[in-house]
Amino acid sequence: MITNLEKFSFPPLSNIKPAKTVTLEWNCNGSCLAYSKNDGSLRAINVSLKALQKSALSPSRSADWFIHSKYGVVEAPEKPIGSISWHPLLPNVFVTVARDSFVHCWQCKNTSLYCCNKFKANGDDSVNFMVKYSKDGSFLAVCSVDGRLSVFRVVGESNFKPIITIKLTSKVFEFDWNNQSDCLVCSLEHGKVEIYRLDVDRPAIYLDQTLQLAASSCDITTVHCCSNDMFFVAGSKDSQVQLVDTNELVAVKSFAKGSDEPIGTVDLFTPSDDHTSTSSKSDTMALLETQNMRGYILVTYEYGSPAVVYNASQDPEKEEPLLTLEECCTGEFLSVAKFNPSDYNVIAYSDAQGNTKIQSPGKVIKEARRSELRQSDRRSDARSDGRGDGRGDRRSDGRNDRRNDGRSDRRNERHSDKNGDHSRDDRRHRRYRTQYDRSDRDIKRQRID
């Protein structure tokens, strides 16, 4: 089922008709979708997941949030909001940047959307293109087009205290926080990914690792960290999507299209029961094979190819993508697609005409998920049967060996008895000797008395 959000009436804000979607983002529990248009508008809409699961999307009027205070871009629609980040713990708070020096904090409250804070980041002349909350909501990172990266401490719902600002030497395409909220993974030009570690006590941000994931002529355009910190996904201009083991810092799997088409965006959904694992972090490939690490990768492309969904555990060379979103392809603006954080069967995306849509391809992914679980169960049963048969064989062999040894001993005893009763004489001698020792002790005791 596909629902076009453009059918919901929002007041026009400029002469740009129709307005095209620039970016979109779900809130932390998947109940609200915020998206921006190239007319400078910011829109949010409540989504009923239960209604979607019943093949119906029916937001109430009181839950349709809209704002027309566009950071002063009514007269300058060439500066739409380019990045949205929801608070990971508060489902009604998010921040945005619009390619200027300001960061705006928004709050959804009492059926309205209003700006509750506005502050500058990376200097007065900065052009900020990306903003992201850390996974625990403690920090906020803002990056500008000239490579300046600022980190703020989040105080309360809408207050931000600056911690440190650094200048990166390479062009930054995207960054993401790890789950521990102490590292920033940055996708850079020349095929590099750099991992920066945050030290709040000093405070300082220092380069921890540099990875060369592609050729120097190929940029890493996007990056997304797994929710359990076991791997991250990086997309490049040569159409490669790589799964990188965070412990070994090597790519363990690569998904690629037939043609060299740059990766636009990458989103990752990891089931909640995989957040903790008892397996070794260094054995990422084994985890992928045994289904202990499950996940779904949603990829969009910069040109005309439609978005696809991969299973992180599938064989990219032998298996096709789980799902293809035919309408999600790049038009005037880069296509964007995001999993709903509460239900991976619900995907929000922008199409080639700039419309914002929500698709619920539940049957396709659910059937693939059932097939995946059945294969995992069969592998587990095979391993269990193999272990059980081995134990049974070993037990049987041991019992037979002991039984044969006992029979051999008894045969030898009977054979020795027949040949001369040597064993019986030995037993008699030991018994008589014991009786003699007892009698000798009794005689000595009587003498003493």
The 8 nearest C-alpha neighbors of each residue, nearest first, counted from 0:
[[1, 359, 358, 54, 360, 2, 357, 55],
 [2, 0, 358, 357, 359, 3, 356, 360],
 [3, 1, 357, 356, 4, 358, 0, 56],
 [4, 2, 356, 5, 355, 6, 1, 357],
 [5, 3, 6, 356, 355, 7, 2, 354],
 [4, 6, 7, 3, 354, 355, 8, 356],
 [7, 5, 4, 8, 3, 2, 9, 354],
 [8, 6, 5, 4, 9, 3, 63, 58],
 [7, 9, 6, 10, 5, 11, 4, 63],
 [8, 10, 11, 7, 65, 42, 5, 12],
 [9, 11, 12, 8, 67, 65, 66, 13],
 [12, 10, 13, 9, 14, 16, 15, 38],
 [11, 13, 10, 38, 67, 40, 14, 73],
 [14, 12, 15, 11, 38, 73, 16, 76],
 [13, 15, 16, 12, 11, 38, 17, 18],
 [16, 14, 13, 18, 17, 38, 37, 12],
 [17, 15, 18, 14, 13, 19, 11, 38],
 [16, 18, 15, 19, 353, 14, 354, 38],
 [19, 17, 16, 36, 15, 38, 37, 20],
 [20, 18, 353, 36, 37, 354, 17, 21],
 [19, 21, 36, 353, 35, 22, 354, 355],
 [22, 20, 36, 35, 37, 332, 81, 19],
 [23, 21, 35, 34, 20, 81, 335, 82],
 [22, 24, 34, 33, 35, 83, 32, 25],
 [23, 25, 33, 32, 83, 34, 26, 337],
 [26, 24, 32, 29, 31, 339, 33, 27],
 [25, 27, 29, 85, 31, 90, 28, 32],
 [26, 28, 87, 90, 29, 88, 25, 340],
 [29, 27, 30, 26, 341, 340, 90, 25],
 [30, 28, 26, 339, 340, 25, 341, 31],
 [29, 31, 46, 28, 45, 47, 26, 32],
 [30, 32, 45, 46, 26, 44, 29, 25],
 [31, 33, 25, 43, 44, 24, 26, 34],
 [34, 32, 43, 24, 23, 42, 25, 31],
 [33, 35, 23, 42, 22, 41, 43, 24],
 [34, 36, 41, 21, 22, 40, 20, 80],
 [37, 35, 20, 19, 38, 40, 21, 39],
 [36, 38, 79, 39, 19, 18, 21, 76],
 [39, 37, 76, 36, 40, 18, 15, 13],
 [40, 38, 79, 37, 76, 69, 72, 36],
 [41, 39, 36, 38, 35, 69, 67, 42],
 [40, 42, 35, 34, 66, 36, 39, 65],
 [43, 41, 65, 34, 33, 35, 40, 64],
 [44, 42, 33, 64, 32, 65, 34, 31],
 [43, 45, 63, 32, 31, 64, 46, 62],
 [44, 46, 31, 62, 30, 58, 63, 32],
 [47, 45, 30, 31, 48, 58, 44, 56],
 [46, 48, 50, 49, 51, 30, 56, 45],
 [49, 47, 51, 50, 52, 46, 30, 29],
 [50, 48, 52, 51, 47, 53, 55, 54],
 [49, 51, 55, 53, 47, 48, 52, 56],
 [52, 50, 48, 54, 55, 53, 49, 56],
 [51, 53, 49, 54, 50, 48, 55, 359],
 [52, 54, 50, 51, 55, 49, 56, 48],
 [55, 53, 51, 52, 0, 50, 56, 359],
 [54, 56, 50, 51, 53, 57, 52, 0],
 [57, 55, 51, 50, 58, 47, 54, 46],
 [56, 58, 55, 59, 50, 47, 46, 51],
 [59, 57, 45, 46, 56, 62, 60, 47],
 [58, 60, 62, 61, 57, 63, 45, 46],
 [59, 61, 63, 62, 58, 64, 110, 57],
 [60, 62, 59, 110, 63, 64, 58, 111],
 [61, 63, 60, 59, 45, 110, 64, 58],
 [64, 62, 44, 60, 61, 45, 65, 59],
 [65, 63, 43, 111, 44, 112, 62, 110],
 [64, 66, 42, 43, 112, 63, 41, 67],
 [67, 65, 68, 112, 41, 42, 64, 113],
 [66, 68, 69, 40, 65, 12, 41, 39],
 [69, 67, 66, 70, 71, 40, 73, 113],
 [70, 68, 71, 72, 67, 39, 40, 73],
 [69, 71, 72, 68, 73, 39, 97, 103],
 [70, 72, 69, 73, 74, 68, 75, 39],
 [73, 71, 75, 74, 76, 69, 70, 39],
 [74, 72, 75, 71, 76, 69, 39, 13],
 [73, 75, 72, 76, 71, 13, 77, 39],
 [76, 74, 72, 77, 73, 78, 71, 39],
 [75, 77, 38, 78, 39, 72, 73, 79],
 [76, 78, 75, 79, 37, 38, 72, 39],
 [79, 77, 76, 97, 75, 98, 72, 80],
 [80, 78, 39, 37, 97, 76, 81, 77],
 [79, 81, 97, 96, 35, 82, 39, 78],
 [80, 82, 97, 79, 22, 96, 128, 21],
 [81, 83, 129, 95, 96, 80, 130, 128],
 [84, 82, 95, 94, 24, 85, 130, 23],
 [83, 85, 131, 94, 93, 132, 130, 95],
 [86, 84, 93, 26, 92, 87, 94, 27],
 [85, 87, 89, 93, 88, 92, 136, 132],
 [88, 86, 27, 136, 89, 85, 134, 135],
 [89, 87, 86, 90, 27, 136, 135, 85],
 [88, 90, 86, 91, 92, 87, 27, 85],
 [91, 89, 27, 26, 92, 88, 28, 86],
 [90, 92, 107, 106, 89, 93, 108, 26],
 [93, 91, 106, 86, 105, 89, 90, 85],
 [92, 94, 85, 105, 86, 84, 104, 106],
 [95, 93, 104, 84, 103, 83, 105, 85],
 [94, 96, 83, 103, 82, 102, 84, 104],
 [95, 97, 102, 82, 80, 98, 81, 127],
 [96, 98, 80, 81, 99, 79, 78, 128],
 [99, 97, 126, 127, 128, 96, 78, 81],
 [98, 100, 126, 127, 97, 101, 125, 96],
 [99, 101, 125, 119, 126, 123, 127, 120],
 [102, 100, 119, 118, 99, 120, 103, 96],
 [101, 103, 96, 118, 117, 95, 119, 104],
 [104, 102, 117, 95, 94, 116, 101, 105],
 [103, 105, 94, 116, 115, 114, 93, 117],
 [106, 104, 114, 93, 115, 113, 92, 94],
 [105, 107, 92, 91, 113, 112, 108, 114],
 [108, 106, 112, 91, 111, 92, 113, 110],
 [107, 109, 111, 110, 106, 112, 91, 113],
 [108, 110, 111, 107, 112, 61, 62, 64],
 [111, 109, 108, 61, 62, 64, 107, 112],
 [112, 110, 109, 108, 64, 107, 113, 65],
 [111, 113, 107, 106, 64, 66, 65, 108],
 [114, 112, 105, 106, 115, 111, 107, 66],
 [113, 115, 105, 116, 104, 106, 103, 112],
 [114, 116, 105, 104, 113, 106, 157, 117],
 [117, 115, 104, 114, 103, 157, 118, 105],
 [116, 118, 103, 102, 104, 101, 119, 115],
 [119, 117, 102, 101, 116, 120, 103, 100],
 [120, 118, 101, 100, 102, 122, 123, 121],
 [119, 121, 122, 100, 101, 149, 118, 102],
 [122, 120, 125, 147, 149, 148, 143, 119],
 [123, 121, 125, 124, 120, 100, 119, 126],
 [122, 124, 125, 100, 119, 121, 120, 101],
 [125, 123, 122, 100, 126, 99, 121, 120],
 [124, 126, 100, 122, 123, 121, 127, 99],
 [127, 125, 99, 98, 143, 100, 144, 128],
 [128, 126, 143, 98, 99, 142, 100, 129],
 [127, 129, 98, 143, 81, 96, 142, 144],
 [130, 128, 82, 142, 141, 127, 96, 131],
 [129, 131, 141, 140, 82, 84, 142, 96],
 [132, 130, 84, 140, 139, 133, 141, 129],
 [131, 133, 139, 136, 138, 86, 84, 134],
 [132, 134, 136, 138, 180, 135, 176, 139],
 [133, 135, 178, 136, 180, 87, 132, 176],
 [136, 134, 133, 137, 180, 87, 88, 178],
 [137, 135, 133, 134, 87, 138, 132, 86],
 [138, 136, 153, 135, 152, 133, 139, 132],
 [139, 137, 152, 133, 153, 151, 136, 132],
 [138, 140, 132, 151, 150, 131, 133, 152],
 [141, 139, 150, 131, 149, 130, 151, 132],
 [140, 142, 130, 149, 148, 129, 150, 131],
 [143, 141, 148, 129, 127, 147, 128, 149],
 [144, 142, 127, 126, 147, 145, 146, 128],
 [143, 145, 146, 126, 127, 128, 142, 171],
 [146, 144, 143, 147, 170, 126, 125, 166],
 [147, 145, 167, 144, 143, 166, 170, 171],
 [148, 146, 166, 143, 142, 165, 145, 121],
 [147, 149, 142, 165, 164, 141, 166, 146],
 [150, 148, 164, 141, 140, 163, 121, 142],
 [149, 151, 140, 139, 163, 162, 161, 164],
 [152, 150, 161, 139, 160, 162, 138, 159],
 [151, 153, 138, 160, 159, 137, 161, 154],
 [154, 152, 159, 137, 138, 158, 151, 155],
 [155, 153, 158, 159, 152, 156, 157, 160],
 [154, 156, 157, 158, 153, 159, 137, 152],
 [157, 155, 158, 154, 92, 153, 89, 86],
 [156, 158, 155, 116, 104, 159, 115, 154],
 [157, 159, 154, 155, 153, 156, 160, 116],
 [160, 158, 153, 152, 154, 151, 161, 157],
 [159, 161, 152, 151, 162, 153, 158, 154],
 [162, 160, 151, 163, 152, 150, 159, 149],
 [163, 161, 151, 150, 160, 152, 202, 164],
 [162, 164, 150, 149, 161, 203, 165, 202],
 [165, 163, 149, 148, 150, 147, 166, 121],
 [166, 164, 148, 147, 167, 149, 163, 204],
 [167, 165, 147, 146, 148, 168, 164, 145],
 [168, 166, 146, 169, 147, 165, 148, 170],
 [167, 169, 166, 146, 170, 145, 171, 147],
 [170, 168, 167, 171, 187, 188, 146, 189],
 [169, 171, 187, 188, 146, 172, 168, 145],
 [170, 172, 187, 173, 186, 146, 169, 185],
 [171, 173, 220, 186, 187, 221, 170, 174],
 [174, 172, 186, 221, 171, 185, 222, 220],
 [175, 173, 185, 184, 186, 222, 183, 176],
 [174, 176, 184, 183, 223, 224, 177, 185],
 [177, 175, 183, 133, 180, 182, 184, 178],
 [176, 178, 180, 179, 182, 224, 228, 183],
 [177, 179, 180, 134, 226, 228, 227, 176],
 [178, 180, 181, 177, 134, 182, 135, 228],
 [181, 179, 178, 177, 133, 134, 182, 176],
 [180, 182, 197, 179, 196, 177, 183, 198],
 [183, 181, 196, 195, 177, 197, 180, 176],
 [182, 184, 176, 195, 194, 175, 185, 177],
 [183, 185, 194, 175, 174, 193, 176, 195],
 [186, 184, 174, 193, 192, 173, 187, 183],
 [185, 187, 192, 219, 173, 172, 221, 222],
 [188, 186, 171, 191, 219, 170, 192, 172],
 [187, 189, 218, 190, 170, 219, 191, 169],
 [190, 188, 215, 218, 216, 217, 191, 187],
 [191, 189, 213, 218, 217, 215, 219, 214],
 [192, 190, 211, 187, 210, 189, 212, 188],
 [191, 193, 186, 210, 185, 187, 209, 211],
 [194, 192, 209, 185, 208, 184, 210, 195],
 [193, 195, 184, 208, 207, 183, 206, 185],
 [196, 194, 206, 183, 207, 182, 205, 204],
 [195, 197, 182, 205, 204, 181, 207, 206],
 [198, 196, 204, 181, 182, 199, 203, 195],
 [199, 197, 203, 202, 200, 201, 204, 196],
 [198, 200, 202, 201, 197, 203, 162, 204],
 [201, 199, 202, 198, 203, 197, 162, 204],
 [202, 200, 203, 199, 198, 204, 197, 162],
 [201, 203, 199, 200, 198, 163, 162, 204],
 [204, 202, 198, 201, 197, 205, 199, 163],
 [203, 205, 197, 196, 198, 195, 206, 202],
 [206, 204, 195, 196, 207, 203, 197, 198],
 [205, 207, 195, 208, 194, 196, 204, 193],
 [206, 208, 195, 194, 196, 205, 209, 193],
 [209, 207, 194, 193, 206, 210, 195, 192],
 [208, 210, 193, 192, 194, 211, 191, 207],
 [211, 209, 192, 191, 212, 193, 208, 248],
 [210, 212, 191, 190, 213, 192, 209, 214],
 [211, 213, 190, 210, 191, 192, 214, 250],
 [214, 212, 190, 211, 217, 215, 191, 218],
 [215, 213, 217, 216, 190, 189, 212, 211],
 [214, 216, 189, 190, 217, 213, 218, 188],
 [215, 217, 214, 189, 218, 190, 213, 188],
 [218, 216, 190, 214, 189, 215, 236, 213],
 [219, 217, 188, 190, 189, 236, 235, 220],
 [218, 220, 235, 186, 190, 187, 234, 188],
 [219, 221, 235, 172, 234, 218, 186, 236],
 [220, 222, 234, 173, 233, 186, 219, 264],
 [223, 221, 233, 232, 186, 174, 234, 173],
 [222, 224, 232, 231, 175, 266, 233, 265],
 [225, 223, 231, 177, 232, 175, 226, 230],
 [224, 226, 228, 231, 227, 230, 229, 223],
 [225, 227, 228, 178, 224, 274, 269, 177],
 [226, 228, 274, 229, 225, 178, 275, 273],
 [229, 227, 225, 230, 226, 178, 177, 224],
 [230, 228, 227, 245, 244, 280, 225, 231],
 [231, 229, 244, 245, 243, 228, 225, 242],
 [230, 232, 224, 225, 243, 223, 242, 233],
 [231, 233, 242, 223, 241, 222, 243, 224],
 [232, 234, 222, 241, 240, 221, 223, 231],
 [235, 233, 240, 221, 262, 239, 220, 219],
 [236, 234, 219, 220, 237, 239, 262, 218],
 [261, 235, 237, 238, 218, 262, 217, 260],
 [236, 238, 259, 235, 261, 239, 260, 217],
 [239, 237, 260, 261, 259, 236, 255, 262],
 [240, 238, 255, 235, 237, 234, 254, 241],
 [241, 239, 234, 254, 253, 233, 255, 235],
 [240, 242, 253, 233, 232, 252, 250, 243],
 [243, 241, 232, 252, 250, 251, 231, 253],
 [242, 244, 250, 230, 249, 231, 251, 245],
 [245, 243, 230, 248, 246, 249, 247, 250],
 [244, 246, 248, 230, 229, 247, 243, 228],
 [245, 247, 244, 248, 281, 280, 229, 230],
 [246, 248, 249, 244, 245, 281, 243, 280],
 [249, 247, 245, 244, 246, 243, 250, 210],
 [248, 250, 243, 247, 244, 251, 245, 210],
 [249, 251, 243, 242, 252, 241, 244, 248],
 [252, 250, 242, 243, 249, 284, 244, 253],
 [253, 251, 242, 250, 241, 254, 243, 315],
 [252, 254, 241, 240, 242, 239, 255, 315],
 [255, 253, 240, 315, 239, 241, 252, 256],
 [256, 254, 239, 238, 240, 253, 257, 315],
 [257, 255, 258, 238, 259, 254, 239, 260],
 [256, 258, 255, 259, 238, 260, 239, 237],
 [259, 257, 256, 260, 238, 237, 255, 261],
 [260, 258, 237, 238, 261, 257, 256, 236],
 [259, 261, 238, 258, 237, 236, 262, 300],
 [236, 262, 260, 238, 237, 301, 300, 235],
 [263, 261, 300, 234, 238, 235, 236, 301],
 [262, 264, 300, 301, 299, 261, 333, 220],
 [263, 265, 299, 298, 221, 262, 335, 266],
 [266, 264, 298, 297, 221, 299, 223, 267],
 [267, 265, 297, 296, 337, 223, 298, 264],
 [266, 268, 296, 295, 297, 269, 265, 223],
 [267, 269, 295, 294, 270, 296, 343, 338],
 [268, 270, 294, 293, 271, 267, 226, 295],
 [271, 269, 272, 273, 294, 268, 293, 274],
 [270, 272, 273, 274, 269, 275, 226, 268],
 [273, 271, 270, 274, 275, 269, 276, 293],
 [274, 272, 271, 275, 270, 292, 276, 269],
 [275, 273, 227, 271, 272, 226, 276, 270],
 [276, 274, 273, 227, 277, 272, 271, 278],
 [277, 275, 278, 273, 274, 291, 279, 292],
 [276, 278, 279, 275, 280, 291, 273, 274],
 [279, 277, 276, 280, 286, 282, 291, 281],
 [278, 280, 281, 282, 277, 283, 276, 286],
 [279, 281, 282, 283, 246, 229, 278, 244],
 [280, 282, 279, 246, 283, 247, 244, 245],
 [283, 281, 285, 280, 284, 279, 286, 278],
 [284, 282, 286, 285, 281, 280, 287, 244],
 [283, 285, 287, 286, 282, 288, 251, 252],
 [286, 284, 288, 287, 282, 283, 289, 291],
 [287, 285, 283, 291, 289, 284, 292, 288],
 [286, 288, 312, 284, 290, 292, 285, 289],
 [287, 289, 285, 286, 290, 312, 284, 291],
 [288, 290, 286, 291, 287, 285, 375, 292],
 [291, 289, 292, 287, 288, 293, 286, 375],
 [292, 290, 286, 289, 293, 287, 273, 276],
 [293, 291, 290, 287, 286, 273, 294, 312],
 [294, 292, 290, 291, 269, 311, 312, 270],
 [293, 295, 269, 311, 268, 310, 270, 296],
 [294, 296, 310, 268, 311, 309, 267, 297],
 [295, 297, 267, 309, 308, 266, 310, 298],
 [296, 298, 308, 266, 265, 307, 267, 309],
 [299, 297, 265, 306, 307, 264, 296, 308],
 [300, 298, 306, 263, 264, 262, 334, 265],
 [301, 299, 263, 262, 302, 261, 304, 306],
 [300, 302, 263, 261, 329, 262, 333, 303],
 [303, 301, 300, 329, 304, 260, 328, 261],
 [302, 304, 328, 329, 305, 301, 300, 330],
 [303, 305, 328, 302, 300, 306, 329, 301],
 [306, 304, 328, 325, 327, 324, 303, 307],
 [305, 307, 299, 324, 298, 327, 323, 328],
 [306, 308, 323, 298, 322, 297, 324, 320],
 [307, 309, 297, 322, 296, 321, 320, 298],
 [310, 308, 320, 296, 321, 295, 311, 297],
 [309, 311, 295, 313, 312, 294, 296, 321],
 [310, 312, 294, 295, 313, 309, 293, 296],
 [313, 311, 287, 310, 288, 293, 314, 290],
 [314, 312, 310, 311, 315, 318, 309, 288],
 [313, 315, 316, 317, 318, 312, 311, 252],
 [316, 314, 254, 318, 317, 313, 253, 319],
 [317, 315, 314, 318, 254, 319, 255, 313],
 [316, 318, 314, 315, 319, 313, 320, 254],
 [319, 317, 315, 314, 316, 313, 320, 321],
 [318, 320, 321, 317, 315, 309, 316, 314],
 [321, 319, 309, 322, 308, 307, 318, 323],
 [320, 322, 308, 309, 319, 364, 310, 367],
 [321, 323, 308, 320, 307, 324, 363, 364],
 [322, 324, 307, 325, 306, 308, 305, 320],
 [325, 323, 306, 327, 326, 305, 307, 322],
 [324, 326, 305, 327, 323, 306, 328, 304],
 [327, 325, 350, 324, 328, 305, 351, 306],
 [328, 326, 350, 305, 324, 306, 325, 349],
 [329, 327, 305, 351, 303, 334, 350, 304],
 [328, 330, 334, 333, 351, 302, 303, 301],
 [331, 329, 351, 332, 352, 328, 333, 353],
 [330, 332, 329, 333, 351, 353, 352, 19],
 [333, 331, 330, 21, 329, 334, 353, 20],
 [332, 334, 329, 301, 335, 330, 263, 331],
 [333, 335, 329, 349, 328, 332, 327, 350],
 [334, 336, 348, 349, 22, 264, 333, 299],
 [337, 335, 348, 347, 349, 346, 334, 299],
 [338, 336, 347, 346, 266, 348, 339, 24],
 [339, 337, 346, 343, 340, 345, 347, 268],
 [338, 340, 342, 29, 345, 341, 343, 346],
 [341, 339, 29, 342, 338, 28, 27, 343],
 [342, 340, 339, 29, 28, 343, 27, 338],
 [343, 341, 344, 339, 345, 340, 338, 29],
 [342, 344, 345, 338, 339, 268, 341, 340],
 [343, 345, 361, 342, 359, 360, 346, 364],
 [346, 344, 359, 343, 339, 342, 358, 338],
 [347, 345, 338, 358, 337, 357, 339, 359],
 [348, 346, 357, 337, 336, 356, 358, 338],
 [349, 347, 336, 335, 356, 355, 337, 357],
 [350, 348, 355, 354, 334, 335, 353, 327],
 [349, 351, 327, 326, 353, 352, 354, 328],
 [350, 352, 330, 329, 328, 353, 327, 326],
 [353, 351, 350, 354, 330, 19, 331, 349],
 [354, 352, 19, 20, 350, 351, 349, 355],
 [355, 353, 349, 350, 352, 20, 19, 356],
 [354, 356, 349, 4, 348, 3, 20, 353],
 [357, 355, 3, 2, 348, 4, 347, 349],
 [356, 358, 347, 2, 346, 1, 348, 3],
 [359, 357, 1, 346, 0, 345, 360, 347],
 [358, 360, 345, 0, 361, 344, 346, 1],
 [361, 359, 362, 363, 344, 358, 0, 364],
 [360, 362, 344, 359, 363, 364, 365, 345],
 [361, 363, 365, 364, 360, 366, 344, 367],
 [364, 362, 366, 361, 365, 360, 367, 322],
 [363, 365, 367, 366, 361, 362, 368, 344],
 [366, 364, 368, 362, 367, 363, 361, 369],
 [365, 367, 369, 368, 364, 363, 362, 370],
 [366, 368, 364, 370, 365, 369, 371, 363],
 [367, 369, 365, 371, 366, 370, 364, 372],
 [370, 368, 366, 372, 371, 367, 365, 373],
 [369, 371, 367, 373, 368, 372, 366, 374],
 [370, 372, 368, 374, 369, 373, 367, 375],
 [371, 373, 375, 369, 374, 370, 376, 368],
 [374, 372, 376, 370, 375, 371, 369, 377],
 [375, 373, 377, 371, 372, 376, 370, 378],
 [374, 376, 372, 378, 373, 377, 379, 371],
 [377, 375, 379, 373, 378, 374, 380, 372],
 [376, 378, 380, 374, 379, 375, 381, 373],
 [377, 379, 381, 375, 376, 380, 382, 374],
 [380, 378, 376, 382, 381, 377, 383, 375],
 [381, 379, 383, 377, 382, 378, 384, 376],
 [382, 380, 378, 384, 379, 383, 377, 385],
 [381, 383, 385, 379, 380, 384, 378, 386],
 [384, 382, 380, 386, 385, 381, 387, 379],
 [385, 383, 387, 381, 386, 382, 380, 388],
 [384, 386, 382, 388, 383, 387, 381, 389],
 [385, 387, 389, 383, 384, 388, 390, 382],
 [386, 388, 384, 390, 389, 385, 383, 391],
 [389, 387, 391, 385, 390, 386, 384, 392],
 [388, 390, 392, 386, 387, 391, 393, 385],
 [389, 391, 393, 387, 392, 388, 394, 386],
 [392, 390, 388, 394, 389, 393, 395, 387],
 [391, 393, 395, 389, 390, 394, 388, 396],
 [392, 394, 396, 390, 391, 395, 397, 389],
 [393, 395, 391, 397, 396, 392, 390, 398],
 [396, 394, 392, 398, 397, 393, 391, 399],
 [395, 397, 393, 399, 394, 398, 392, 400],
 [398, 396, 400, 394, 395, 399, 393, 401],
 [397, 399, 395, 401, 400, 396, 402, 394],
 [398, 400, 402, 396, 397, 401, 403, 395],
 [401, 399, 397, 403, 402, 398, 404, 396],
 [402, 400, 404, 398, 403, 399, 405, 397],
 [401, 403, 399, 405, 400, 404, 398, 406],
 [402, 404, 406, 400, 405, 401, 399, 407],
 [405, 403, 401, 407, 402, 406, 400, 408],
 [406, 404, 408, 402, 407, 403, 401, 409],
 [405, 407, 403, 409, 408, 404, 410, 402],
 [406, 408, 410, 404, 405, 409, 403, 411],
 [409, 407, 411, 405, 410, 406, 404, 412],
 [408, 410, 412, 406, 411, 407, 413, 405],
 [409, 411, 407, 413, 408, 412, 414, 406],
 [410, 412, 414, 408, 409, 413, 415, 407],
 [413, 411, 409, 415, 414, 410, 416, 408],
 [414, 412, 416, 410, 415, 411, 409, 417],
 [415, 413, 411, 417, 412, 416, 410, 418],
 [414, 416, 418, 412, 417, 413, 411, 420],
 [417, 415, 420, 413, 414, 418, 419, 412],
 [416, 418, 414, 415, 419, 413, 420, 412],
 [417, 419, 415, 416, 414, 420, 421, 413],
 [418, 420, 421, 416, 417, 415, 422, 423],
 [421, 419, 416, 423, 422, 424, 415, 417],
 [422, 420, 424, 419, 423, 425, 416, 415],
 [421, 423, 425, 424, 420, 426, 416, 415],
 [424, 422, 426, 420, 425, 421, 427, 416],
 [425, 423, 427, 421, 426, 422, 428, 420],
 [424, 426, 422, 428, 423, 427, 421, 429],
 [425, 427, 423, 429, 424, 428, 430, 422],
 [428, 426, 424, 430, 429, 425, 431, 423],
 [429, 427, 425, 431, 426, 430, 432, 424],
 [428, 430, 432, 426, 427, 431, 433, 425],
 [429, 431, 427, 433, 428, 432, 426, 434],
 [432, 430, 434, 428, 433, 429, 427, 435],
 [431, 433, 435, 429, 434, 430, 428, 436],
 [432, 434, 436, 430, 431, 435, 429, 437],
 [433, 435, 431, 437, 432, 436, 438, 430],
 [436, 434, 432, 438, 437, 433, 439, 431],
 [435, 437, 439, 433, 434, 438, 432, 440],
 [436, 438, 434, 440, 435, 439, 433, 441],
 [439, 437, 441, 435, 440, 436, 434, 442],
 [438, 440, 436, 442, 441, 437, 435, 443],
 [439, 441, 437, 443, 438, 442, 444, 436],
 [440, 442, 444, 438, 439, 443, 445, 437],
 [443, 441, 445, 439, 444, 440, 438, 446],
 [442, 444, 446, 440, 445, 441, 439, 447],
 [443, 445, 441, 447, 442, 446, 440, 448],
 [446, 444, 448, 442, 447, 443, 441, 440],
 [447, 445, 443, 448, 444, 442, 441, 440],
 [446, 448, 444, 445, 443, 442, 441, 440],
 [447, 445, 446, 444, 443, 442, 441, 440]]
